[in-house]
Amino acid sequence: MGAQLRVYKRRIKSVTATKKITKAMEMIAASRVVKAQRKVTASTPYATELTRAVTAVATGANDKHPLTTEAEAPTRAAVLLLSSDRGLAGAFNSNAIKGAEKLTKKLQDEGKEVDTYIVGRRGIAHYNFRERKIAGQWTGFTDAPSYSDAKEIAAPLIEAIEKDTAEGGVDELHIVYTEFISMMTQEATGDRLLPLSLDKVAEEAGTTDEARPLYDFEPSAEDVLDALLPRYVESRIYNALLQSAASKHAATRRAMKSATDNAGDLINALTRSANAARQAEITQEISEIVGGSSALADASAGSDK
């Protein structure tokens, strides 16, 4: 019985150590998600005003621009998947990957070839394990992305959509990321970044009901679009990176809280089992003492006769 009690004590000690780790990770994730939320909030005004500017130029220009003009028969598309470098975040990565695969299948069913670009080691590992081609990949900054990271990601994507499909270019650019709705709710979503859907962009910018003024462009509307649209793509990718980072930290916090609670329940169950084993051991020891005492008493009574 003593050996069984030692097993319970070792397991309690091990689970207690694990509980301390998960509790610490929960607290770290909670502090990081607050910082990530602040960055999302801070980036919103810039993205909104930039969207308004792009809408104004695109709707006021008569010239067609490759980043705002849809191909008559699109044949190739690029999908940018935002995952994380680390795990321990519940279904965060799997939901984003499923969203990218669903979008990829939809595009392929429409007869388009798909080039996949991935941010985060988890998404890259998923595709490498299945021996799927990756057109571009980035790692090392998913927990705390910066605007320079968004610029680095946007550059090859803009270059690809400016190229002709015969030269390896694409007709469309899509992004799949996890939208941060609340601390308890994060949802994998997909958006088409390019070519711009002007009605949708105007709706996002809140300009659908506004009277649109006429503009004179200097040096030209095309030159202004050349300058603004890359900034628009960068800001959208940056916002998606921040949303994904906040969602990942929230998912990690929730997963670690669940692990901490489960560890506490397991410690309680093991403690009860250890107490029962200890009680059984004490009962057995008392029974042995009483039995030995009775045997001695019987032996003494026999010798007196």
C-alpha positions in Angstrom: 0.0 0.0 0.0 2.9 2.4 0.7 4.1 2.0 -2.9 0.7 3.1 -4.2 0.7 6.2 -2.0 4.2 7.1 -3.3 2.8 6.9 -6.9 -0.1 9.3 -6.0 2.3 11.8 -4.4 4.6 11.7 -7.4 1.7 12.3 -9.8 0.3 15.2 -7.6 3.8 16.8 -7.6 4.0 16.5 -11.4 0.5 17.9 -12.1 1.1 20.7 -9.6 4.2 21.7 -11.6 2.3 21.6 -14.8 -0.5 23.7 -13.3 2.0 26.4 -12.4 3.3 26.5 -16.0 -0.1 26.7 -17.6 -1.1 29.4 -15.1 1.9 31.5 -16.0 1.3 31.0 -19.7 -2.3 32.1 -19.2 -1.2 35.3 -17.4 1.4 36.1 -20.1 -1.2 35.5 -22.9 -3.7 37.8 -21.1 -1.2 40.6 -20.9 -0.2 40.2 -24.6 -3.8 40.2 -25.9 -4.4 43.5 -24.3 -1.4 45.0 -26.0 -2.4 43.4 -29.3 -5.9 44.9 -28.9 -4.5 48.4 -28.4 -2.4 48.0 -31.6 -5.5 46.9 -33.6 -7.4 50.0 -32.3 -4.5 52.3 -33.1 -4.2 51.0 -36.6 -7.9 51.5 -37.5 -8.0 55.3 -38.1 -5.1 55.1 -40.5 -6.6 52.2 -42.4 -10.0 53.9 -42.6 -8.6 57.2 -44.0 -6.4 55.4 -46.4 -9.4 53.4 -47.6 -11.3 56.6 -48.1 -8.4 58.0 -50.2 -8.1 54.9 -52.3 -11.9 55.0 -52.9 -11.9 58.6 -53.9 -9.0 58.2 -56.4 -10.3 55.0 -57.9 -13.9 56.3 -58.4 -12.7 59.7 -59.6 -10.3 58.3 -62.2 -11.3 57.4 -65.7 -8.2 55.4 -66.4 -8.2 51.7 -65.7 -5.6 50.5 -63.3 -4.3 46.9 -63.0 -5.0 46.9 -59.2 -8.6 48.0 -59.6 -9.6 46.3 -62.9 -10.9 42.8 -62.8 -9.6 40.3 -65.4 -12.2 39.2 -68.0 -11.4 35.6 -67.4 -9.2 35.2 -64.3 -7.0 32.0 -64.3 -4.7 32.4 -61.3 -5.1 33.6 -57.7 -2.9 34.0 -54.7 -4.0 33.1 -51.2 -2.2 34.5 -48.2 -2.7 32.4 -45.0 -1.9 33.9 -41.6 -1.1 31.3 -39.0 1.1 31.5 -35.9 4.7 30.4 -35.1 3.6 28.7 -31.9 0.9 26.2 -30.8 -0.9 25.8 -27.5 -3.7 27.9 -28.8 -6.6 25.4 -29.2 -8.1 25.3 -32.6 -6.6 28.7 -33.7 -4.3 27.4 -36.4 -6.5 24.5 -37.5 -9.4 26.9 -38.2 -7.3 29.3 -40.2 -5.8 26.4 -42.2 -9.3 24.9 -42.9 -10.4 28.4 -44.0 -7.5 28.6 -46.5 -8.1 25.1 -47.8 -11.9 25.8 -48.2 -11.1 29.0 -50.1 -8.5 27.3 -52.3 -10.9 24.6 -53.2 -13.5 27.2 -54.1 -11.1 29.0 -56.4 -9.9 25.7 -58.0 -13.6 24.8 -58.6 -13.8 28.1 -60.5 -11.0 26.9 -62.8 -8.2 29.0 -61.2 -4.7 27.9 -60.3 -3.8 28.9 -56.7 -0.5 30.1 -55.3 -0.3 29.8 -51.5 1.7 32.3 -49.4 1.9 31.5 -45.7 2.8 33.4 -42.5 3.7 31.3 -39.4 5.5 28.1 -38.8 2.3 26.1 -38.0 0.8 26.7 -41.4 4.1 26.1 -43.2 4.6 22.8 -41.3 1.0 21.7 -42.3 1.7 22.3 -46.0 5.2 20.9 -45.9 4.0 17.7 -44.2 1.5 17.2 -47.0 4.1 18.1 -49.7 2.1 21.1 -51.0 3.9 23.9 -52.8 4.3 27.2 -51.0 4.9 30.3 -53.2 6.2 32.4 -50.3 6.7 32.0 -46.5 7.5 34.2 -43.5 8.1 33.4 -39.8 9.4 34.9 -36.6 7.0 37.8 -35.9 3.4 36.4 -35.6 3.2 37.2 -31.8 4.1 40.9 -32.3 4.0 41.9 -36.0 5.2 45.3 -37.1 4.4 47.4 -40.2 7.7 46.5 -41.7 6.7 42.9 -41.6 3.5 43.8 -43.5 5.5 45.6 -46.1 7.8 42.6 -46.6 4.8 40.4 -47.1 3.0 42.8 -49.4 5.9 43.4 -51.8 5.9 40.0 -53.6 2.1 39.9 -53.6 1.8 43.3 -55.3 4.5 42.3 -57.8 2.7 39.0 -58.6 -0.6 40.8 -59.3 1.1 43.4 -61.5 2.7 40.7 -63.7 0.9 38.9 -66.5 -0.3 35.4 -65.7 1.9 34.1 -68.5 4.9 35.4 -66.6 3.9 33.8 -63.2 1.5 36.6 -62.1 -1.9 36.3 -60.6 -5.3 37.9 -61.3 -6.6 38.0 -57.7 -5.2 38.3 -54.2 -7.0 36.8 -51.2 -6.1 36.7 -47.5 -7.3 34.3 -44.8 -6.8 35.4 -41.2 -8.5 35.1 -37.8 -10.6 38.1 -36.9 -10.6 39.2 -33.3 -14.2 39.7 -32.3 -13.9 39.4 -28.5 -11.9 37.7 -25.8 -14.1 34.6 -26.2 -14.8 34.7 -29.9 -12.3 34.6 -32.8 -13.4 33.7 -36.3 -11.3 32.6 -39.3 -12.3 34.7 -42.3 -11.3 35.4 -45.9 -11.2 38.6 -47.9 -10.3 39.5 -51.4 -7.7 42.3 -51.4 -7.1 42.8 -55.1 -8.5 43.7 -57.5 -10.4 46.2 -55.4 -14.2 45.9 -55.2 -14.9 49.6 -55.1 -18.5 49.2 -53.7 -17.2 47.0 -50.9 -14.3 49.3 -50.2 -16.6 52.2 -50.0 -18.9 50.3 -47.7 -16.0 49.4 -45.4 -14.8 53.0 -45.4 -18.3 54.3 -44.7 -18.6 56.4 -47.8 -21.5 54.7 -49.6 -24.0 57.4 -48.7 -21.7 60.4 -49.1 -21.6 62.6 -52.2 -18.3 62.0 -54.0 -16.5 65.2 -55.1 -14.7 65.6 -58.4 -10.9 65.6 -58.3 -8.1 66.8 -60.5 -5.1 64.6 -60.1 -1.5 65.7 -60.3 0.5 64.3 -62.0 -2.1 61.8 -62.9 -4.7 59.5 -61.4 -2.7 56.4 -62.3 0.4 57.8 -60.6 -1.7 58.5 -57.4 -3.1 55.0 -57.5 0.5 53.6 -58.0 1.4 55.3 -54.7 -1.7 54.7 -52.7 -2.7 51.1 -53.5 0.5 49.5 -52.2 0.0 51.4 -49.0 -3.6 50.1 -48.9 -2.5 46.5 -49.3 0.2 46.9 -46.6 -2.3 48.4 -44.2 -4.8 45.7 -44.8 -2.2 43.0 -44.3 -0.9 44.8 -41.2 -4.4 45.0 -39.7 -4.9 41.3 -40.4 -1.6 40.4 -38.8 -2.6 42.4 -35.7 -6.1 40.7 -35.6 -4.5 37.3 -35.9 -2.0 38.1 -33.1 -4.7 39.2 -30.8 -6.8 36.2 -31.7 -3.9 33.8 -31.1 -3.2 35.3 -27.6 -6.9 35.1 -26.7 -7.0 31.5 -27.8 -3.8 30.7 -25.9 -5.3 32.3 -22.8 -8.5 30.3 -23.1 -6.6 27.0 -23.7 -4.2 27.6 -20.8 -7.1 28.5 -18.5 -8.8 25.3 -19.4 -5.6 23.3 -18.9 -5.1 25.0 -15.5 -8.6 24.2 -14.4 -8.2 20.6 -15.6 -5.0 20.3 -13.7 -6.7 21.5 -10.5 -9.5 19.0 -10.9 -6.9 16.2 -11.5 -5.0 17.3 -8.4 -8.2 17.1 -6.3 -9.0 13.6 -7.6 -5.4 12.4 -7.0 -5.5 13.9 -3.5 -8.7 12.1 -2.7 -7.2 8.8 -4.0 -4.0 9.4 -2.0 -6.1 10.1 1.2 -8.1 6.9 0.6 -4.8 4.9 0.1 -3.3 6.5 3.2 -6.5 5.7 5.2 -6.4 2.1 4.0 -2.8 1.9 5.0 -3.5 3.2 8.5 -6.4 0.9 8.9 -4.3 -2.1 7.9 -1.5 -1.0 10.3 -4.1 -0.7 13.2 -5.5 -4.1 12.3 -2.0 -5.7 12.3 -1.3 -4.0 15.7 -4.6 -5.2 17.2 -4.1 -8.7 15.7 -0.6 -8.9 17.1 -1.7 -7.6 20.5 -4.5 -10.3 20.6 -2.0 -13.0 19.7 0.3 -11.9 22.5 -2.6 -11.8 24.9 -3.7 -15.3 23.9 -0.1 -16.6 24.2 0.3 -15.1 27.7 -3.0 -16.6 28.8 -2.0 -20.1 27.6 1.4 -19.9 29.5 -0.4 -19.1 32.8 -2.4 -22.2 32.6 
